[in-house]
Amino acid sequence: MVQENNSQVKSTEVRGLIHSVESFGSVDGPGVRYIYFLSGCHMRCKYCHNPDTWDASAGVSMTASEAFEKAYKYRAYWKENGGISVSGGEALLQIDFVIELFKIAKKNGVNTVLDTSGNSFTRKEPFFSKFNELMKYTDLFLVDIKQIDDQKHKELTGWSNANILDMVKYLSDEGKDMWIRHVLVPGITDSEEDLKGLGEFVKTLKTVKRFEILPYHTLGIFKWEQLGKEYPLADVKTPTKESIEKANEILETSRYTGYLE
């Protein structure tokens, strides 16, 4: 039974815009996950497979308590290590909603995962205090480091990665578990120099439990077409098995095998 108290009543006032949901997710955190994909993202990644999530004004409005109740119906499938994940778009753009959703989840013993690019992170107020509050209720952060070189990151996404790397360092310093992900895009994010730089950066972190390569794919091109947008990487092929293996060797991803396998 879901626990009720005054703070949960207050949480019903916080609303989020939901782009879509996945009832039985298996890659956005450990175990079986109920995943909320929130609307809105500032970055314009050239390989984005969900450009339909960019619009921050679109989506279904839902309170945090309503969102929890909807997900909690699937708790029988979560077993010991499943739970609720929030992704996007960029979930941190709706940080108030995520805080309240995760607060309710933790009061009911539910594992929580946040999938973020870190693009919204800043140490300025009021965001920083809210981020510290969010950390209290988040069991695991999934962070996608798209490119370690700042200039190349700007070319790929339209934004600097300085605040993203700062967020990752802060999570490490604060003892928060992380999975680090890197999308391997031939000719864009797969140079040996950049991979070595990324690998060395991740080695400085203390709380990385998994480090994984996500091979670039073209499954989202039809969404660009539906939105009337030209896909920037139409001529880029998916990475070969050999290039993926090489990237894993350079990054030494096999070093990171912990956390709720």
C-alpha positions, -999 to +999 in steps of 0.1 A: +000+000+000+013+034-009+021+054+022+002+087+026+013+117+046+012+155+044+042+158+022+026+135-004-005+157-004+017+187-010+035+168-039+002+166-058+006+203-065+038+196-086+031+188-122+053+175-149+049+172-187+053+136-198+063+129-233+059+091-231+063+061-209+078+026-211+063+000-188+090-026-190+123-009-197+155-029-193+184-006-203+177+026-183+189+013-149+191-021-132+163-046-135+129-039-149+121-002-149+090+019-154+104+048-174+090+084-177+104+103-206+099+140-198+093+168-224+119+194-231+156+195-240+179+224-248+206+204-265+204+196-302+225+165-306+230+157-342+223+120-336+193+125-313+169+096-317+141+114-298+139+149-313+102+148-306+110+153-269+127+187-275+095+207-272+092+217-235+055+228-239+042+195-253+032+164-234+006+151-209+004+170-176+006+148-145+012+153-108+040+136-091+016+115-070-004+105-101+028+095-119+039+074-090+006+056-087+006+048-124+041+033-122+036+016-088+009-007-104+038-025-121+058-031-089+053-069-091+076-070-121+104-049-105+115-076-080+146-067-060+164-043-082+139-027-106+120+005-101+113+039-116+135+057-140+131+092-153+146+102-187+139+127-214+143+150-232+163+164-203+147+155-169+166+182-150+145+208-168+116+196-146+136+191-115+108+200-091+086+173-105+114+147-104+122+156-067+086+150-057+082+118-077+114+103-063+105+115-028+073+095-030+091+066-045+117+064-017+090+066+010+075+035-006+108+016-009+111+020-047+145+022-064+150+055-084+172+062-114+177+095-132+189+095-168+204+129-177+228+146-200+237+171-173+231+201-196+209+219-171+234+216-142+247+247-125+260+256-091+239+288-092+207+291-071+180+281-070+190+251-091+219+239-070+199+236-038+172+217-057+199+194-072+212+186-037+176+178-027+172+155-057+204+136-048+188+125-015+161+106-033+181+093-064+197+059-061+216+060-094+225+086-120+229+076-157+250+102-173+256+104-211+290+120-218+287+127-255+321+141-262+350+149-238+365+176-260+346+208-253+348+223-288+337+191-304+309+188-278+297+223-289+297+212-326+278+180-318+252+194-293+253+232-295+265+234-259+297+233-238+304+202-217+320+222-189+290+221-165+283+185-174+317+174-164+314+195-133+282+177-124+298+143-128+327+153-106+302+166-080+282+134-080+315+115-075+326+137-046+292+134-030+293+096-032+264+091-057+265+060-078+267+065-116+266+047-148+285+066-175+275+062-212+291+072-244+275+071-278+301+059-303+295+078-336+320+070-364+341+100-373+326+121-345+330+106-311+353+076-318+388+091-323+415+074-302+426+108-287+390+116-275+384+081-262+416+082-242+407+116-228+373+103-218+387+072-202+412+092-182+385+115-169+363+086-158+392+070-140+393+101-117+357+094-106+351+074-074+315+062-079+312+049-114+296+014-113+292+009-150+308+024-181+293+015-214+295+022-251+262+028-268+267+022-306+253+049-328+221+039-347+198+055-372+164+042-358+153+077-350+157+092-385+120+088-392+112+111-363+133+139-378+114+134-411+080+135-393+091+168-377+102+182-411+138+184-399+169+174-419+188+147-402+225+159-399+242+126-399+224+109-428+256+097-443+271+082-411+271+045-408+267+025-376+300+015-359+315-019-368+320-046-342+357-041-344+354-003-337+332-010-307+356-035-293+385-011-298+366+017-280+359-006-251+396-015-248+407+021-249+380+031-223+387+000-202+350-004-197+355-039-183+369-022-151+334-012-141+312-042-134+294-033-102+260-023-090+230-045-092+239-067-121 
